[in-house]
Amino acid sequence: MLDLVGTMMKTISEIGDVQESFLMQNPKRIERLASCETIQDMQQQMTELLADVCRYMAEKRQQNMAQSRQRALQGLMEEVGAFIRENYGDPNLNISMIGHHFDMKPTYLSKLFKDQTGEGLLDTINKMRVDQAKALIADRSKTIGEIAERVGFNDVNAFIRTFKKYEGITPGKYKEALEK
C-alpha cells in the first residue's frame, strides 16, 4: 500500500508545473494519507485522492485541448488573411472561393473568422481592397476605373460605393484631397 501511495505521489508531482500542481492546491491530502491508522482508512483516502487526481487531470486535458484548438484557429485565420492579401485583386475573391480553398463550408469559415477576428470576411476583403486602392490613388498614375479593376472590382460604381463606405468619401474626392 505504501508503494502505491509513493507511486501515486510521484505521478501527481509530475503533473504540470509546481505552482499549479495538484499537491500544492491540496496540501492537507498528504497529511491525511500519512495519518491513516488502518488500511481501510488509507484505502478510502487513496480512493478519494485518485478520484480528485482524475478530475484534475481531466480539467488539465480540457484546458490543453482548448489551447491547442485556439492555436490551430489562430493559424487558420493567419492563413486566411494571407490568402486575402495574395488574392485581393481577383474579382472572384469571395467567401465561397476562400471556403473552397480551405476545404471548408464558406458559412462555417466565415463564422470562425468573425468569432476569431471580430470582423467579417467580406469586410476584411473590402478593407484590403480599399487600402490597396488608396495606395494606387496616391501613386496618381492610374484612373479610378483602372484602380477599381486592379483591386478586384468589375464595376467602378461598386468600387466607389465600397470606398465611400469605408473611407467616408469617394475615391475621386480622396484623390483631390491628396493633390491639395
C-alpha positions in Angstrom: 0.0 0.0 0.0 2.8 2.4 0.8 4.5 1.7 -2.5 1.2 2.5 -4.2 1.0 5.8 -2.2 4.6 6.6 -3.2 4.0 5.9 -6.9 0.8 8.0 -6.8 2.5 10.9 -5.1 5.4 10.8 -7.6 2.9 10.8 -10.5 0.9 13.6 -9.0 4.1 15.7 -8.5 5.0 15.2 -12.2 1.6 16.7 -13.4 2.1 20.2 -14.6 4.3 22.9 -13.1 4.9 23.3 -9.3 2.7 26.4 -8.9 -0.4 24.7 -10.3 0.5 21.3 -9.0 -2.3 19.2 -7.6 -0.4 18.7 -4.4 0.2 22.5 -4.0 -3.5 23.1 -4.3 -4.3 20.3 -1.8 -1.6 20.3 0.9 -3.6 18.5 3.5 -4.1 15.4 1.3 -0.6 14.0 2.2 -1.1 14.7 5.9 -4.4 12.9 5.9 -3.0 10.0 4.0 0.1 9.7 6.3 -2.1 9.9 9.4 -4.3 6.9 8.5 -4.3 4.3 11.2 -6.0 1.5 9.4 -5.7 0.0 5.9 -9.4 0.8 5.4 -8.8 4.5 6.2 -5.8 4.5 3.8 -7.8 2.8 1.1 -10.6 5.4 1.5 -8.1 8.3 1.4 -6.4 6.7 -1.7 -9.7 6.3 -3.4 -10.7 9.9 -2.8 -7.3 11.1 -3.8 -7.4 9.1 -7.0 -10.8 10.5 -7.9 -9.6 14.0 -7.3 -6.5 13.4 -9.4 -8.6 12.0 -12.2 -10.9 15.1 -12.0 -7.8 17.4 -12.0 -6.2 15.6 -15.0 -9.5 15.7 -16.9 -9.6 19.5 -16.4 -6.0 19.9 -17.4 -6.7 17.8 -20.5 -9.7 20.0 -21.4 -7.5 23.2 -20.9 -4.8 21.8 -23.1 -7.3 20.8 -25.8 -8.9 24.3 -25.8 -5.5 25.9 -26.0 -4.5 23.6 -28.9 -7.7 24.4 -30.7 -7.2 28.1 -30.2 -3.7 27.9 -31.6 -5.0 26.0 -34.6 -7.8 28.5 -35.2 -5.3 31.4 -35.0 -3.1 29.7 -37.5 -6.0 29.2 -39.8 -7.0 32.9 -39.5 -3.5 33.9 -40.4 -3.6 31.7 -43.4 -7.0 33.2 -44.5 -5.6 36.7 -44.0 -2.5 35.8 -46.2 -4.8 34.3 -48.8 -6.8 37.5 -48.9 -3.7 39.6 -49.2 -2.4 37.5 -52.1 -5.7 37.4 -54.0 -7.5 40.7 -53.2 -7.1 41.7 -56.9 -9.1 38.7 -58.1 -12.7 39.9 -58.8 -13.8 36.3 -58.0 -12.4 36.6 -54.4 -15.4 36.0 -52.1 -16.4 33.9 -49.1 -17.2 30.9 -51.3 -13.8 31.0 -53.0 -12.0 31.2 -49.6 -14.1 28.4 -48.2 -13.3 26.2 -51.3 -9.6 27.0 -51.0 -9.5 25.9 -47.3 -11.9 23.0 -48.0 -14.4 24.3 -45.5 -18.1 25.4 -45.8 -18.0 29.1 -46.6 -20.6 30.0 -43.9 -18.7 28.0 -41.2 -15.3 29.5 -42.2 -16.9 33.0 -42.2 -18.4 32.4 -38.7 -15.0 31.2 -37.4 -13.2 34.2 -38.9 -15.7 36.6 -37.3 -15.5 34.8 -34.0 -11.7 34.9 -34.0 -11.1 38.4 -35.5 -14.2 40.3 -34.7 -14.5 41.2 -38.4 -16.4 39.6 -41.2 -14.6 38.0 -44.2 -16.3 40.3 -46.7 -15.3 43.4 -44.6 -11.7 42.1 -44.5 -11.6 41.6 -48.2 -13.2 45.1 -48.9 -10.8 46.8 -46.4 -7.8 45.2 -48.1 -9.1 46.3 -51.5 -9.7 49.9 -50.3 -6.3 50.1 -48.6 -4.6 48.9 -51.8 -6.8 51.4 -53.8 -5.6 54.2 -51.6 -2.0 53.4 -52.3 -2.7 53.3 -56.0 -4.6 56.6 -55.9 -1.6 58.2 -54.1 0.6 57.0 -57.0 -1.6 59.2 -59.3 -0.7 57.3 -62.5 -4.0 55.4 -62.8 -7.6 56.3 -63.3 -10.3 55.4 -60.8 -11.6 52.8 -63.3 -8.1 51.2 -63.6 -7.7 51.2 -59.9 -11.1 49.6 -59.3 -10.2 46.8 -61.8 -6.7 46.3 -60.2 -8.1 45.8 -56.7 -10.7 43.3 -57.7 -13.8 45.3 -58.7 -15.5 44.5 -62.1 -17.8 47.5 -61.6 -16.4 51.0 -60.9 -19.7 52.1 -59.2 -19.4 49.1 -56.8 -15.8 50.2 -56.1 -16.9 53.8 -55.5 -19.7 52.7 -53.1 -17.4 50.4 -51.2 -14.6 53.0 -51.0 -17.1 55.6 -49.7 -18.4 53.1 -47.1 -15.0 52.5 -45.6 -13.4 55.9 -46.1 -16.4 58.3 -45.9 -15.5 59.9 -49.2 -15.4 58.8 -52.8 -12.1 57.8 -54.5 -12.3 61.0 -56.6 -12.6 63.2 -53.5 -9.8 61.2 -51.9 -7.6 61.8 -54.9 -8.5 65.6 -54.8 -7.6 65.8 -51.1 -4.2 64.2 -51.9 -3.5 66.8 -54.6 -4.0 69.7 -52.2 
